[in-house]
Amino acid sequence: MEDEEIKVFNKNYFRDLSNRTLRWQLLENGVVVAQDDGFDLDAKPFKSEKVDLDFDYDLKKGAEYFVNLEIVNTKPEGILPAGTLLASEQLAFAKTPKITPKLDVTNDALKVSVNEKVLTVTGDTFAVSFDKNNGSISSLIYHGKEQFLQSSTPDFWRAPTDNDFGDGMPKESLVWHKAAEGIFNNSFTYKMSGQDVIVELEQSIPAVESRQKVTYTVSPSGEIQVNNWFYAAEHKKHPEMPRLGMKFTFDKSMDKVQWYGRGPIENYWDRKEAAYVGLYEATVDELFTPYVRPQESGHRTDVRHVALFNDKGEGVEFVSDYTMGFNASHYDISEFWYKK
């Protein structure tokens, strides 16, 4: 969608659209900034009509825009009361730009301390420690408060679903289940780049005879940029990797979630068209889907950024240069995997 005009095609063979109303919303970075609840349609059977949405809103450079469209019946029709939603769609408006977070700038220099086990980078309001043996983020302190309950870990696994059991995935891909546990660093170095500290490491993953390169760039603002390159074993074929990501464990008080991506319902790469891009909030409990069999649930896709925080608004935000997926749960993956 590149302008404010859309074409509505009537697929009915014998009736027009005279009892149908089109309503729309314009979203800027997930927030509704313009809308219209009443454009009456009248296209004849198998004919189309053009609708000028007329946003009457000045689009901002660097912002991302979507248009939500809904069609409802104007008058009661059979068992359907007036205003019943009959069809909906979300369209990306113009070209989707890259989302770049705005961070506070500080001139405070970072300090680096190293011992046999960890490398710690300290800024004015934070301190982050990296494990020299396995490359994890072993501690993250903001304003004197530890954010992690456990060190971060690479994540190559997710709990199987009902369909996975039918496909044999839990057995065929089992090698990935504990692949992260045996990771070790082949190299671990750091350097200064302007005001930033760059930590670089190359890791071996013995379980799948593969390796990965990870780069952490720590800025004085408290931002930690993570780049991860995974190199699969060239000499041996392994089964499908269920997931590639990182796992973080926070205090249970950080049970508020805000994300800009698809929602509000759970969605996956092959089941997401009904979940529109927007800015959503929920508790961790509300992200959970209570399937009969404990299994993977609560995922959100095409996420630009997601924040977890407590009642005071204190927490951590994850931002992607492109899009990502996330899960947040009070349960460990193993509880969905082993429970019967």
Secondary structure, 3 states (H helix, E strand, C coil): CCCCEEEEECCCCCCCCCCEEEEEEEEECCEEEEEEEEEECCCCCCCEEEEECCCCCCCCCCCCEEEEEEEEECCCECCECCCCEEEEEEEECCCCCCCCCCCCCCCCCCEEEECCCEEEEECCCEEEEEECCCCCEEEEEECCEECEEEEEEEECCCCCCHHHHHHCHHHHCHHHCCHHHHCEEEEEEEEEECCEEEEEEEEEEHHHCEEEEEEEEECCCCCEEEEEEEECCCCCCCCCCCCCEEEEEECCCCCEEEEEEEECCCCECCECCCCEEEEEEEEHHHHCCCCCCCCCCCCEEEEEEEEEECCCCCEEEEEEEEEEEECCCCCCHHHHHHCC
